[in-house]
Every structure is written in structure tokens, then in C-alpha cells.
């Protein structure tokens, strides 16, 4: 094997004595106070998001331009506020492949997609190539409920979670349902449970997204990992795409990277509430989103199965986040969870 298990929690490096005292002060004195304030503010944001992001847009659905704009605005404002409250003060978005800046480009911000350029391969000038439209499919790796929160703030999309026992269909969810699923009900897709809105084909979900004027986000691995590797995609979900969708679908690919020294926002197996509390204890948290340039995304096959395309897409996405491509899938995560729960969370190395 590779020596990397993508399902185990983050393990911090041992600290020296002086740093250990500071860490204890943060964990047991300052951190809990900060966490309580952040969690209370999070509850307020959830209520506001439910009212302004769901209830009011539904009441004005017959005026879809206004309804969609209102929902998008509510998600953007409240989502970014929520990220800030949780300590994600800055989220870096970096185009991939990374291009070196000219020596005289000191005035540009390296993490700004609009500022980065390369003499031989400039970024597209059409902003629509970097911003999803209603018909877009966004494929991303999945590490945490923070992924969902960022995507909701950025795009206000529908979310798709592949099913382990029904590989041709996906479970779909709106923002609050997706947040619940990726935190408190994380293993529903591995256990054959149809939550929150049941199972449909990806093709049907894309048509629903077009009707609702929002993109669709697909977590193609089918389960969250610890962000160190990329699992195999469930390629069968792409096989049902229509010929028209294969020709016209605009696909984007994102990789979420969390840098951590003492505690990681990645959320593969731990209980939700302790993880959220520890996350809120952090003074700040780090998230980088690497976005594949449009020229790097392979085109869907006109007909037939999409297994080869799925493999090619995975081979593009992995290096963008410096993730190891492993021969593991969501089914392996289900087997890992059985052993994890049997040992009450004490990890034993799998053979």
C-alpha cells in the first residue's frame, strides 16, 4: 500500500513543553469561550438562512429572477459570514495548473484568479468560463461540511451525493439539508438510506437545476475523506447523461485543501458535535480551493460508458490538490466504518 489511509482522523504532531502549555490554555480556557460564542452565532445564521434563503424565495417562486437573486444573495452574505464566524477569514481560490508570475508582477495577488496570468497560457477573458451558470456541473472532492458551506456561499447550488448501493443514482439536497447530511447524517449514502430528498439520476438533477436556475455540485467520491487522498469516482452516475447534456454541459472541477497543525477541519469519521466544537475553538482555520482551468477538464464522451472519462477526470483532479490517487472507494469506507465502530473509534490498522 501507499501508507496513507484516507479515512482516519487528522493526528497532530507532538508539541514541545512550552507550546504544549499554550495549546492547553487555548483548548481549556480561551477556546471553549470562543467556541460557545461562535456556535450561538451559527444558530442565528442557520435561522436567518432558513428564512431568507429558503422560505422567502419559495414564497416568490413565481417571480423566478427575483426569487433566485434573493436566494443567491442570502446564501452569499450569510454563507460568507458563517465562514468568517468559524475562523475562515480568508479562502484562497487558485487556478490550476499553477503558472509562475513574471518577475515584474509584484503588484498582483497570487491567489486572485483575475490577477494571475502567463504569457503562453493566459486565463480566459470570458468570466462565464470561471463562474458557473445554471446548466453547470461542479465536481469536487469532499472532506468536510465546510465544503458544503463554501459552495453554498459561492454558488447556492443543489448538492448531489452518490449512493453506495445504487451507483447509477444520486441523493440530492439543498444547502441546509446538505449541511445536515455532511455532518450529522454523514454515512446515510453508505447505509442505503434515502435522505434528504431521495434518489434520482444525475441527468434528472441537472434538469432540475436548470429549472431552478442553479448549478449542481457532485461529490463524486461518494463519501468524505481526510483530504490526503482521492477515492475512485462512482462513474456510473455519469452514464445516464443524455447526448445533449454530454455536448452542452459545462463542467468545473474544484479541490478543497485544509492546512492544519493542531486540528483539521476535515471530517471523515468523528462524531459531529465534538468536531464542530473543536473547530470553533480554533483561533483561525485555513481553506484553499484549487480550480482546474477549463482547458484541463476532459470532454465527456458522446456516447457509451463514462468509466474512462471518470478515470481521466480523477487523474486531473488529484494533482490539482496534491492528493494521492488510491484504489479505494466508498464501499471501502463502509467496511472501514464497521471496524471503526466495532473498536469504538480507536483506530486499528487495516490489513
PyMOL commands that set and color helices and strands:
alter all, ss='L'
color gray80, all
select helices_A, chain A and resi 17-59+64-85+127-129+145-155+175-183+202-212+236-239+243-248+272-281+294-296+307-320+330-342
alter helices_A, ss='H'
color red, helices_A
select strands_A, chain A and resi 91-96+137-140+158-162+170-173+199-200+216-219+229-230+251-257+287-292+324-325
alter strands_A, ss='S'
color yellow, strands_A
deselect
rebuild
show_as cartoon
